[in-house]
Amino acid sequence: MKLTRKVKIKNSLGLHTRPAATIVKILQPLKSSVFFTHKQETVNARSIMSLLMLAASRNTQIEIIVEGEDAEITMNQLVIAFEQEFGEKA
């Protein structure tokens, strides 16, 4: 199964080290392939360095592409993390 969804980065510092580490941690037990696309650049979401290279700031929209047997679960967990601002909400 392949799923695609756009999400907005809401946390004040954008997609920096802490959210990138959270994304990688979420994906560790999951099997699906996950990619993020921002400004014509697509990166593997399992790599902290790749996520940081997107340089996605606050209010930026990125596209999440998830493909695999647990795609629905994976997408749901990622969307929740983005909506909850990776636990950085003040």
C-alpha angles and dihedrals in degrees: 000000000000123000130183128190138163119227133182122232103232104172115103099242096045123221098343131149099291096051091042090053090048091053092050090048092051090051098047098088094037126090105208124105110246128196132176122208124201127161094351092309120115121194138179106260091211090072119079091200092051091050091050091050089063087070089205111179132197116302091019118138118224129183119233117207116191124181127177147065094299096039095128094052091044093050092047093052092049094047091050091050091052092046091050090049090239090290093299096113109131 
